[in-house]
């Protein structure tokens, strides 16, 4: 497949693949990521696909598999988030001697890059779902997840030895940072 054939294939099939991916993953940002990834995979294997119909079939198969992977990954993330919640749990009260810990956490959150901080605050402090944050910020759910992972990595580096405490406190961070 030549560059021109690839470009023509992209222009001919992107919209149809996007609509198909939307029916699978139910999120436009994720759907776009899935379709773009499928074209990357086609580009990497373009020497195997000289005919447009073969390339089209390959693309739909890849979109289907990537869509199912996204659905599975979303379910796994949801299950893990649900397991971290403790039903009927009372808010943690912080005595005066925890002021130093509060200040360390607040300082670490404050120096996060703007987008990381915004995603962290929306997901961890305001309790918003990845999809809600993605829609509000105009980014994909995958970007939300990546930014949240970057924020957590930065907090782990800046708060060594307190991450176990921080993991326990995450549901209460909103109260903690007041």
C-alpha positions as CSV (number, residue, x, y, z in Angstrom):
1,X,0.0,0.0,0.0
2,X,1.5,3.3,-1.1
3,X,1.2,6.6,0.9
4,X,-1.5,7.8,-1.5
5,X,-3.5,4.6,-1.2
6,X,-3.2,4.8,2.6
7,X,-4.4,8.4,2.6
8,X,-7.3,7.5,0.3
9,X,-8.2,4.6,2.6
10,X,-8.1,6.9,5.6
11,X,-10.3,9.5,4.0
12,X,-12.7,6.8,2.7
13,X,-13.1,4.8,5.9
14,X,-12.4,7.1,8.9
15,X,-16.0,8.2,9.4
16,X,-17.5,4.8,9.1
17,X,-15.0,3.3,11.5
18,X,-15.5,6.2,13.9
19,X,-19.3,5.6,14.0
20,X,-18.7,1.8,14.4
21,X,-16.2,2.5,17.3
22,X,-18.8,4.8,18.9
23,X,-21.3,2.0,19.0
24,X,-18.8,-0.2,20.7
25,X,-17.2,2.1,23.3
26,X,-20.0,4.7,23.7
27,X,-17.6,7.6,24.0
28,X,-16.4,9.8,21.1
29,X,-13.0,10.4,22.5
30,X,-12.3,6.7,23.1
31,X,-13.8,5.9,19.7
32,X,-11.4,8.4,18.0
33,X,-8.4,6.9,19.8
34,X,-9.5,3.4,18.7
35,X,-9.8,4.4,15.1
36,X,-6.5,6.3,15.0
37,X,-4.8,3.3,16.6
38,X,-6.3,1.0,14.0
39,X,-4.9,3.2,11.2
40,X,-1.5,3.1,12.9
41,X,-1.6,-0.7,12.9
42,X,-2.6,-0.7,9.2
43,X,0.3,1.7,8.5
44,X,2.7,-0.7,10.3
45,X,1.4,-3.6,8.2
46,X,0.7,-1.8,5.0
47,X,3.0,-4.1,3.0
48,X,0.5,-6.9,3.6
49,X,-2.6,-5.0,2.4
50,X,-2.4,-4.0,-1.3
51,X,-6.1,-4.0,-1.9
52,X,-8.5,-1.5,-0.3
53,X,-11.1,-4.2,0.6
54,X,-8.5,-6.2,2.5
55,X,-7.3,-3.1,4.3
56,X,-11.0,-2.2,5.1
57,X,-11.6,-5.6,6.6
58,X,-8.4,-5.4,8.6
59,X,-9.4,-2.0,10.0
60,X,-12.9,-3.1,11.1
61,X,-11.4,-6.2,12.8
62,X,-8.8,-4.0,14.6
63,X,-11.5,-1.4,15.7
64,X,-13.7,-4.3,17.0
65,X,-10.8,-5.8,19.0
66,X,-9.6,-2.5,20.4
67,X,-13.1,-1.5,21.2
68,X,-13.6,-4.7,23.2
69,X,-10.3,-4.1,25.0
70,X,-11.4,-0.6,25.9
71,X,-14.7,-1.9,27.3
72,X,-12.9,-4.6,29.3
73,X,-10.3,-2.1,30.6
74,X,-13.1,0.3,31.6
75,X,-14.9,-2.5,33.5
76,X,-11.6,-3.5,35.3
77,X,-10.9,0.2,36.3
78,X,-14.5,0.5,37.6
79,X,-14.2,-2.7,39.6
80,X,-10.9,-1.6,41.1
81,X,-12.3,1.8,42.0
82,X,-15.4,0.2,43.6
83,X,-13.2,-2.1,45.6
84,X,-11.3,0.8,47.1
85,X,-14.5,2.4,48.4
86,X,-15.6,1.4,51.9
87,X,-19.4,1.5,52.3
88,X,-20.8,3.6,55.0
89,X,-17.4,5.0,55.9
90,X,-17.3,8.1,58.0
91,X,-15.1,11.1,57.0
92,X,-11.7,11.0,58.6
93,X,-11.1,13.8,61.1
94,X,-7.6,15.1,61.2
95,X,-6.1,16.3,64.5
96,X,-3.9,19.4,64.8
97,X,-0.7,17.3,64.6
98,X,-1.6,16.2,61.0
99,X,-1.3,19.8,59.9
100,X,2.2,19.1,58.6
101,X,0.9,16.2,56.5
102,X,-1.9,18.4,55.1
103,X,0.6,21.0,54.2
104,X,2.9,18.5,52.4
105,X,0.0,17.1,50.4
106,X,-1.3,20.5,49.6
107,X,2.1,21.7,48.4
108,X,2.6,18.5,46.3
109,X,-0.8,18.9,44.7
110,X,-0.2,22.7,44.1
111,X,3.1,22.1,42.2
112,X,1.6,19.5,39.8
113,X,1.5,20.7,36.2
114,X,-1.8,22.6,35.5
115,X,-3.5,19.8,33.5
116,X,-2.4,17.1,35.9
117,X,-3.6,19.1,38.9
118,X,-6.9,19.9,37.2
119,X,-7.6,16.2,36.4
120,X,-6.4,15.1,39.8
121,X,-8.7,17.5,41.6
122,X,-11.7,16.6,39.4
123,X,-11.3,12.9,39.7
124,X,-9.9,12.5,43.2
125,X,-11.3,15.4,45.1
126,X,-14.6,16.1,43.3
127,X,-15.3,12.5,42.6
128,X,-16.0,13.0,38.9
129,X,-15.8,10.0,36.5
130,X,-13.2,9.9,33.8
131,X,-15.8,10.4,31.1
132,X,-17.2,13.5,32.8
133,X,-13.8,15.0,33.1
134,X,-12.9,14.2,29.5
135,X,-16.1,15.8,28.3
136,X,-15.7,18.9,30.5
137,X,-12.0,19.4,29.5
138,X,-12.4,18.4,25.9
139,X,-9.9,15.5,26.1
140,X,-10.2,11.8,25.8
141,X,-10.7,9.4,28.7
142,X,-7.3,7.9,28.0
143,X,-5.8,11.4,28.4
144,X,-7.6,11.8,31.7
145,X,-6.2,8.4,32.8
146,X,-2.7,9.3,31.7
147,X,-2.8,12.7,33.5
148,X,-4.1,11.1,36.7
149,X,-1.3,8.5,36.5
150,X,1.3,11.3,36.0
151,X,-0.2,13.2,39.0
152,X,0.0,10.0,41.2
153,X,3.6,9.3,40.1
154,X,4.6,12.9,40.9
155,X,2.9,12.7,44.3
156,X,4.7,9.4,45.0
157,X,8.0,11.0,44.2
158,X,7.3,14.1,46.3
159,X,5.7,12.3,49.2
160,X,7.9,9.2,49.8
161,X,6.8,7.2,52.7
162,X,3.4,8.9,52.8
163,X,1.9,7.2,49.8
164,X,0.3,4.4,51.8
165,X,-1.2,7.1,54.0
166,X,-2.2,9.1,50.9
167,X,-3.8,6.0,49.3
168,X,-5.9,5.5,52.4
169,X,-6.8,9.2,52.5
170,X,-7.8,9.7,48.9
171,X,-11.5,9.5,49.5
172,X,-11.0,12.2,52.2
173,X,-8.6,14.5,50.4
174,X,-11.3,17.1,49.8
175,X,-11.7,17.5,53.6
176,X,-8.0,17.2,54.1
177,X,-7.0,20.0,51.7
178,X,-9.6,22.5,53.1
